[in-house]
Amino acid sequence: MTEQEIFNKIADMIAERFEIDRDKITNDLNFQNDLDADSIDFVELVMDMEDTFGSEIPDDEAEKLQTVGEAVNYVKEHQN
C-alpha cells in the first residue's frame, strides 16, 4: 500500500470519527492539539487503524504518534 493510500484511509477514519471536513486533514494535523482528541478517542482511532491495516500498534508506540503524518509513516513502516 502506498503512503498516499495509507493517508487516505487514515484521513477518512479521522473525518468520520471527529466529524471534521476531510479536506482539512493534513500530515501536520495533531491529534491532541487540532482535534482535541482525548485518550479514549485516540485509543479508538488506533484500534480502527489496527483493524484497517491488519497489524497491532503497541501502546508504547501508539503514544508516540502525535500527527497524521507520524501515523501514516508508522503504518507504512510496519505493514505486512
C-alpha positions in Angstrom: 0.0 0.0 0.0 1.4 3.4 -0.9 1.8 6.3 1.5 -1.0 8.2 -0.2 -3.4 5.2 0.2 -2.5 4.9 3.8 -3.0 8.7 4.3 -6.4 8.5 2.6 -7.6 5.6 4.8 -6.5 7.3 8.0 -7.9 10.7 6.9 -11.3 9.0 6.2 -11.2 7.5 9.7 -10.4 10.8 11.3 -13.1 12.7 9.3 -15.7 10.2 10.3 -14.7 9.8 14.0 -14.1 13.5 14.7 -16.7 14.9 12.3 -14.1 17.1 10.6 -14.1 18.2 6.9 -11.9 15.6 5.1 -10.2 18.5 3.2 -8.8 19.9 6.4 -6.8 16.8 7.2 -3.1 17.1 6.5 0.0 15.3 7.6 0.7 18.1 10.1 -2.7 17.7 11.9 -2.1 17.0 15.6 -4.5 14.6 17.2 -4.5 16.3 20.6 -4.0 20.0 19.7 -6.0 20.2 16.4 -8.7 17.5 17.0 -8.9 17.9 20.8 -8.8 14.1 21.0 -8.9 12.7 24.5 -7.2 9.4 25.3 -10.4 7.3 24.6 -10.8 9.0 21.2 -7.2 8.2 20.4 -7.3 4.6 21.6 -10.4 4.0 19.4 -8.7 5.6 16.4 -5.6 3.3 16.9 -8.0 0.3 17.2 -9.6 1.4 13.9 -6.1 1.6 12.3 -5.2 -1.8 13.6 -8.3 -3.3 12.1 -7.9 -1.5 8.8 -4.3 -2.2 8.3 -4.1 -5.6 9.9 -1.3 -5.0 12.3 -1.1 -4.3 16.0 0.2 -1.0 17.3 1.7 -1.5 20.7 0.6 1.1 23.3 4.1 2.5 23.8 4.4 3.0 20.0 0.9 4.5 19.8 1.7 7.1 22.5 4.5 8.5 20.2 2.0 9.1 17.3 1.0 12.8 17.6 0.3 13.7 14.0 -1.4 12.2 11.0 2.0 12.1 9.2 3.5 10.1 12.1 0.6 7.6 12.0 1.0 7.3 8.2 4.7 6.7 8.5 4.2 4.1 11.3 1.7 2.1 9.2 3.9 2.3 6.1 7.0 1.0 8.0 5.0 -1.8 9.7 2.7 -3.0 7.0 2.7 -6.8 6.5 
